[in-house]
Structures are given as structure tokens and as C-alpha cells.
Amino acid sequence: MGFDTLPAESAPGVVLVGVDLGLPHFDDTLDELAQLAETAGYRVLDRVTCKRRAPDAALYVGSGKADEIKALALGHGAAEILFDQALSPAQQRNLERHMGMPVNDRILLILDIFAQRARSHEGKLQVELARLQYLSTRLVRRWSHLERQSGGIGMRGGPGETQIELDRRMIGDAIKRTRERLDRVKRQRSTQRRQRERRGAFNISLVGYTNAGKSSLFNALVKARAYAADQLFATLDTTTRQMYLGEVGRSVSLSDTVGFIRDLPHTLVDAFAATLQEARDADLLLHVVDMSNPAYHEQIDNVQQVLHEIGADDIPQILVFNKIDALSPGQRPVQAMDHMELHGKVCSRIFVSAHTGDGLDALRSLLAQRLIAETGSGKADPENASV
């Protein structure tokens, strides 16, 4: 995967840091973190990886490695240091003091991208809730004025403690208000879903790792113009359209949802519950996989993990292996369709290219067969039989 353009030279430069703790998904090239950084508008200056048996409690990487990273960052003139792993509030604060510059982690980077990309009212509310939940644990570093407070005679803890409590209460109130507004949006979505259910609509949701080509496939199937780009999290807001299946003479409801990613912050899983509800309520999931990505097996596992977290792992799936046009002739599948075992379940697998259209007719036929199998009817529904 890559980007058509790199960040401008004026973009803030960052040094990436990855710590190998012996976990199977460690990205020793930091390629995905680099793509996240570039998507957020940063310019990657250098990458550092190291191995540890366990994170250092104070500095995550230990003082010696922290000195090395600091010298490297200062030598490059970096504006910030980004860690691929989640940092605790104390580790983040200690690293910033040690480095003398901002230090952030993968979670805040994803939150920043989501904040830049959210377009709908619901999407903005969800991002704001996730951001507030993240910041609520990090008052010690986000509110620098707290460190300047000092206690006076007879004042246990001093004004600083009062200020922290005030800030926590303000964030708590903001979280409560945002949740209430999201609940109203969720109720509106529930009403829309009930209307679809009364019409007997068959609901299909596109899910998959970010940048697998979900939005491109969505556009190709329903002839829509949803935003699609070769970058991480190009689509944040759920889009639903009707897709007509000529073989059965009726339409189905097709939804494009936000892409998943490794170590998706739990605050985002919780905050995006309303959007991900489309996947939870689907009759069928089209799990889109970027076949051209060498790590697609790990990406499938990451998507399955998120589906499990949101309670959608029992919904029937069809694996759609996309981007076959990006493969060399020798790498392309011999058969257009086969089956694949996925966590103990056998799923249909089909190979397509949303870019060239290869395999899309076969995918529509497969969806028509699944619709007949699930509903027991292939007769036209006058209310839903519109293109």
C-alpha cells in the first residue's frame, strides 16, 4: 500500500518508534504507523525499533534507548515522536519530560485522523466522545497550568488539586452531553432500521481492514460516488444504498462502514457503536480483504477480533478478496470462487477487482443465491425492486 503524494516538506517531521515485546503482530518495518502518520499530515523522518521483554514502567523503552531516540529526533529536527504502542499517561508524561518534545502514541494518532475525516453530525460526535474519553485519563499532561499551581499555608493539596477536580468535572460533563446526543442519533438510526425491517429488506454490510477497498467496491456495486482513496480511514461515516439483484428481481440494502485496524482503541470501538450497529444488525457481511497486501492473513484476524468485540462475529460472511488486478499473473487465483475456513467456520470466498470490475458479476450472482437461501424467496418485491 502507498500514497499518491507524500506530505509537503513544510509538514511537521516525526520519528517513529516501535517496541517488539514478542507479540506476533509486531510491525518491524513500522509501515502502517508511517501510513497513519502521513494520513494525519506528518512527514516521517526516521524509524526506530527495539526489543524488550516487557515495557519499562517509567519510559516504556528504558532510559538508555530514550536517550538514543532523543538524540536522533534532535538531529533530524523532529517536532514530535510517535510510538506504535499505547502509552500509559505516566509513561507519556515521563517521555515528554525526558525528550523535551511532544510524545504521542498510535491511539492519539488514530483519533486525530478520525477528527480530520469525520463529516456527518454523528461521526463528529463519535470522534469527540472518543477524544474526551482519551483525554480524561491524561489531565496530568494536557493541562500544563496544573503543574504551575502551588499550595498555600493551611491548604492541603493546594489550588492545583481543586483545578484538577474542576477539569475532570468539566470533561465528565462534556462526555455525558456527547453521549446523550449520540443516544438521540442512535434512536434515529434504530427507527430507520425498523422501517427497513418492516419492508423486508435484506441488509448487507461491507466490513474489512482499512484501505482494503471497501468504498471502491461499494461504489462499483451500487454505482454510487462515496469517497474512496488509497489511504487509511478514507471513509468514516456509514453510507447505505439499495443494490438491485436482477437474478431475484429485488433490491437489498448495502452499507459501507468504517474500516478496522490493528489495536483499534477501545474508546473508538465504544464511541462508534452507533455506526458499527449497521454491521451488528446485518443479515450478511461482505468481509473485504486486500489480497495484494502480504499481511492480509493478520488483517483478517484483526477484523474478526473487532467483529467479536461488537457482537457481530456470528453473522454469516462472504470473504471478498479484492485488488486481484494488483497481483502479478502468477499470483492470481486459478478459480474465481472457492471456500476458506475462518475461525472454525467455512465461508465462501470470491476474488474480485473493484477497480477493473473483474468478478463483480459473479459476486452479484453469489449474493442473489445467498438471498434466496436466507429468505426462501426470489420473487420480486414491488416496494424494493428499484434500481
C-alpha positions in Angstrom: 0.0 0.0 0.0 1.1 3.6 -0.5 0.1 7.1 -1.1 -0.1 9.1 -4.3 1.6 12.0 -2.7 3.9 12.5 0.3 3.3 15.2 2.9 4.8 18.6 2.0 8.2 19.5 3.2 6.6 22.0 5.5 4.7 19.3 7.3 5.9 18.6 10.9 8.5 15.9 11.0 8.2 12.9 13.3 10.4 10.0 14.4 8.5 6.6 14.7 9.2 4.2 17.5 8.2 0.5 17.7 8.9 -1.8 20.6 8.9 -5.6 19.9 7.5 -7.3 23.0 7.5 -10.7 21.4 3.9 -10.4 20.2 3.0 -12.0 16.8 1.6 -8.8 15.2 4.7 -6.6 15.7 5.4 -4.5 12.6 9.2 -4.4 12.3 9.1 -2.0 9.4 6.6 0.4 11.1 5.0 0.8 7.6 1.4 1.0 9.0 2.4 3.6 11.6 4.1 5.6 8.8 0.9 5.5 6.7 -1.1 6.6 9.7 1.4 9.5 10.3 1.3 10.6 6.7 -2.5 10.4 6.6 -2.6 12.7 9.7 -0.3 15.2 7.9 3.1 14.3 9.3 6.4 13.8 7.5 8.3 10.7 8.6 12.0 11.5 9.3 13.2 8.2 10.7 12.1 4.9 12.3 13.5 3.2 15.4 12.7 -0.3 16.6 13.9 -2.2 19.7 13.2 -5.4 21.6 12.1 -5.7 25.2 10.7 -8.5 27.3 8.3 -6.0 29.0 7.7 -2.2 28.8 9.7 -0.1 31.2 7.3 1.3 33.8 8.6 4.8 33.6 9.8 5.4 30.0 8.5 2.3 28.1 11.8 1.9 26.3 14.2 2.4 29.2 16.4 5.4 29.8 19.3 4.3 27.5 17.0 3.8 24.5 15.2 7.0 25.4 18.5 8.9 25.2 19.2 7.4 21.8 15.7 8.3 20.4 16.1 11.8 21.8 19.4 12.4 20.1 18.0 11.0 16.8 15.0 13.2 17.0 17.0 16.3 17.8 19.4 15.5 15.0 16.6 15.4 12.5 14.9 18.5 13.9 11.8 16.4 14.6 8.7 18.1 16.0 7.3 15.0 17.7 7.9 11.4 18.5 5.2 8.8 17.7 5.1 5.3 19.4 3.4 2.4 17.7 2.3 1.0 21.1 -0.2 2.6 23.5 1.5 4.6 26.2 0.2 5.0 29.7 -0.4 8.6 30.9 2.6 8.4 33.2 4.9 7.0 30.5 3.8 9.7 28.1 4.4 12.4 30.6 7.8 11.0 31.6 8.9 10.6 28.0 7.9 14.2 27.1 9.9 15.5 30.1 12.9 13.3 29.1 12.7 14.1 25.4 11.9 17.8 25.7 9.3 17.5 22.9 5.8 16.1 22.4 5.5 12.3 22.5 2.3 10.6 21.4 1.1 7.1 20.6 -0.9 5.2 18.0 -4.2 5.8 19.7 -4.0 9.6 19.6 -2.8 9.4 16.0 -5.9 7.4 15.0 -8.1 9.8 17.0 -6.5 12.8 15.1 -7.2 11.1 11.7 -10.8 10.4 12.7 -11.3 14.0 13.8 -10.0 15.2 10.4 -12.1 12.8 8.4 -15.5 12.8 10.2 -18.1 14.6 8.0 -21.5 13.7 9.4 -23.0 15.0 12.6 -22.9 11.5 14.1 -19.3 10.9 13.0 -18.2 14.2 14.6 -20.0 13.3 17.9 -18.4 9.9 18.0 -14.9 11.3 17.5 -15.5 13.9 20.1 -16.6 11.3 22.6 -13.6 9.1 21.9 -11.2 12.1 22.2 -12.8 13.2 25.6 -12.5 9.7 26.9 -8.9 9.6 26.0 -8.0 13.0 27.4 -9.9 12.3 30.6 -7.1 9.9 31.6 -4.3 12.3 30.7 -5.1 15.5 32.6 -1.6 15.5 34.1 -0.1 16.3 30.7 -2.8 18.1 28.7 -3.4 20.8 31.3 0.0 22.3 31.8 -1.3 25.0 34.1 -1.9 22.3 36.8 1.8 21.9 37.3 2.2 25.6 38.0 -0.3 25.6 40.8 1.1 25.6 44.3 -0.5 25.1 47.7 -0.7 27.8 50.3 -0.5 27.7 54.1 -3.2 25.6 55.6 -4.4 24.4 52.1 -3.9 20.6 51.9 -3.1 19.8 48.3 -3.4 23.5 47.2 -5.4 25.1 44.4 -3.8 22.6 41.9 -5.9 19.8 43.3 -9.0 21.9 43.0 -8.2 22.8 39.4 -7.7 19.1 38.5 -11.1 18.2 40.0 -12.7 21.1 38.1 -11.2 19.9 34.8 -12.2 16.4 35.5 -15.8 17.5 36.2 -15.8 19.6 33.0 -14.7 16.7 30.9 -17.1 14.4 32.7 -20.0 16.8 31.9 -18.8 17.0 28.2 -18.7 13.2 27.9 -22.3 13.0 29.4 -23.6 15.6 27.0 -22.0 14.0 24.0 -23.3 10.6 25.0 -26.8 12.0 25.3 -26.6 13.5 21.8 -25.2 10.2 20.4 -28.1 8.3 22.0 -30.6 10.5 20.1 -28.8 9.8 16.9 -28.8 6.1 17.7 -32.5 6.1 18.3 -33.0 7.8 14.9 -30.9 5.0 13.3 -33.0 2.4 15.1 -36.1 3.9 13.6 -34.6 3.8 10.1 -33.6 0.1 10.7 -37.1 -0.8 11.9 -38.5 0.8 8.7 -36.2 -1.3 6.6 -37.1 -4.5 8.6 -40.9 -3.8 8.0 -40.2 -3.5 4.3 -38.5 -6.9 4.5 -35.1 -5.5 3.4 -32.1 -7.8 3.4 -29.2 -6.0 4.9 -25.6 -6.4 3.8 -22.7 -4.6 5.4 -19.2 -4.2 4.0 -16.5 -4.7 6.6 -12.8 -5.0 6.4 -9.4 -3.7 7.3 -8.9 0.0 6.4 -7.7 0.6 2.8 -8.9 -2.9 1.7 -11.1 -1.2 -1.0 -14.5 -1.3 0.7 -15.7 2.1 -0.6 -14.4 1.3 -4.1 -16.3 -2.0 -4.1 -19.4 -0.2 -2.7 -19.3 2.4 -5.5 -18.9 -0.3 -8.1 -21.8 -2.4 -6.8 -24.4 0.4 -6.3 -23.0 2.9 -8.8 -22.6 5.5 -6.1 -20.0 8.2 -5.5 -19.0 7.6 -1.9 -15.5 9.0 -1.2 -12.7 6.4 -1.9 -9.0 6.9 -1.8 -5.8 4.9 -1.4 -5.3 5.9 2.2 -6.1 4.8 5.7 -9.6 5.6 7.0 -10.8 7.3 3.8 -14.4 6.5 4.9 -15.6 7.1 8.5 -19.4 7.6 8.0 -21.7 4.8 7.2 -23.3 5.1 3.8 -26.3 2.9 2.8 -27.8 2.4 -0.7 -30.1 0.0 -2.4 -28.5 -2.6 -4.7 -30.7 -4.3 -7.3 -30.1 -8.0 -7.9 -31.6 -8.9 -11.3 -31.5 -12.6 -10.8 -34.0 -12.4 -8.0 -35.8 -9.3 -9.1 -35.4 -7.3 -5.9 -33.1 -5.0 -4.0 -31.0 -5.4 -1.0 -29.6 -2.8 1.4 -25.9 -2.4 1.2 -23.9 -0.4 3.8 -20.3 0.8 3.7 -18.8 1.0 7.2 -15.6 2.4 8.8 -12.5 0.3 8.3 -10.9 -1.6 11.1 -7.3 -1.6 12.1 -4.9 -3.4 14.4 -5.2 -2.4 18.0 -8.2 -0.2 17.4 -8.6 1.8 20.5 -11.4 0.5 22.7 -12.6 4.1 23.1 -13.2 4.2 19.4 -15.0 0.8 19.4 -17.3 2.1 22.1 -17.7 5.6 20.6 -18.5 4.2 17.1 -21.2 1.8 18.5 -23.9 3.6 16.5 -22.0 3.3 13.2 -21.0 -0.3 13.8 -24.6 -1.1 14.7 -25.1 -1.4 10.9 -22.6 -4.4 11.0 -24.2 -5.9 14.1 -27.7 -5.8 12.5 -26.7 -7.1 9.1 -28.1 -10.3 7.6 -24.8 -10.8 5.8 -21.3 -9.4 6.0 -19.0 -8.9 3.0 -15.6 -9.1 4.5 -13.4 -7.2 2.0 -9.7 -8.3 2.0 -6.8 -6.6 0.3 -5.2 -9.6 -1.4 -2.3 -7.6 -2.6 -1.2 -6.9 1.0 1.3 -9.5 2.2 -0.1 -9.2 5.7 -3.7 -9.9 4.7 -3.9 -13.0 7.0 -3.2 -10.8 10.0 -5.6 -8.2 8.8 -8.4 -10.8 8.6 -7.7 -11.8 12.2 -7.8 -8.2 13.3 -11.2 -7.7 11.6 -12.5 -10.8 13.2 -11.4 -9.6 16.6 -13.3 -6.3 16.2 -16.4 -8.1 15.0 -16.2 -10.3 18.1 -15.9 -7.1 20.3 -19.0 -5.6 18.8 -21.0 -8.8 18.8 -21.1 -9.4 15.0 -18.8 -12.4 14.7 -21.8 -14.9 14.4 -23.2 -13.1 11.3 -22.7 -15.1 8.1 -19.8 -13.8 6.0 -18.6 -13.9 2.4 -14.9 -13.2 2.0 -14.3 -10.8 -0.9 -10.6 -10.9 -1.9 -10.2 -7.6 -3.6 -7.4 -5.9 -5.7 -6.5 -9.0 -7.8 -5.5 -6.5 -10.5 -2.6 -5.5 -8.3 -1.2 -9.1 -8.4 1.2 -10.5 -11.0 -0.3 -13.1 -13.4 1.5 -15.9 -11.4 -0.1 -14.7 -8.1 -3.7 -14.6 -9.3 -6.1 -17.3 -8.2 -6.9 -20.1 -10.6 -10.5 -20.3 -9.6 -12.9 -17.3 -9.4 -14.5 -18.8 -6.2 -13.7 -21.3 -3.5 -14.1 -21.7 0.2 -12.0 -20.8 3.2 -12.1 -21.8 6.9 -12.4 -18.8 9.2 -12.2 -19.5 12.9 -13.8 -22.9 12.6 -16.4 -21.8 10.0 -16.3 -22.5 6.3 -17.0 -19.3 4.3 -17.5 -18.7 0.6 -14.5 -16.8 -0.9 -14.6 -14.8 -4.1 -11.9 -13.0 -6.0 -12.6 -9.6 -7.5 -11.2 -6.2 -8.5 -13.4 -3.2 -7.7 -11.0 -1.2 -9.9 -11.4 -3.2 -13.1 -14.8 -4.8 -12.4 -13.4 -8.4 -12.6 -15.5 -10.8 -10.6 -18.3 -8.3 -9.7 -21.0 -10.1 -11.8 -20.1 -13.4 -10.1 -20.3 -11.6 -6.7 -23.8 -10.3 -7.5 -24.8 -13.9 -8.5 -23.5 -15.2 -5.3 -25.4 -12.6 -3.3 -28.6 -13.5 -5.2 -28.1 -17.2 -4.3 -27.5 -16.2 -0.6 -30.6 -14.1 -0.6 -32.7 -17.0 -1.9 -31.1 -19.3 0.7 -31.7 -16.9 3.6 -35.2 -15.7 2.7 -36.5 -18.7 0.8 -37.9 -16.4 -1.8 -36.6 -14.9 -5.0 -39.8 -13.3 -6.1 -39.8 -9.6 -6.9 -40.8 -7.3 -4.1 -42.6 -4.3 -5.7 -41.6 -2.0 -2.9 -37.9 -2.9 -3.0 -37.5 -3.6 -6.7 -36.0 -0.3 -7.7 -32.5 0.1 -9.1 
